[in-house]
Amino acid sequence: MTHPTKTMALALTLSTMFVIFNIVAVTQGTAENYYSQIEHFIATLLPQL
C-alpha cells in the first residue's frame, strides 16, 4: 500500500468506528453522556471564541 492509500484506509476506519459508536450510544440510551464527552474533547481542541 502507498502512503496516501494507508492514510485513506485509516480515515475510513476511524469514520466507521465513529458511526458504530454513535449507533450504539443512541440505541443504548447513553447518547447524552457520550456526546457530552465528545463536546468536552472538541472544546479542548478549539480556542475559546
ABEGO torsion letter per residue (X at the ends): XBAAAAAAAAAAAAAAAAAAAAAAAAAAGAAAAAAAAAAAAAAAABBBX
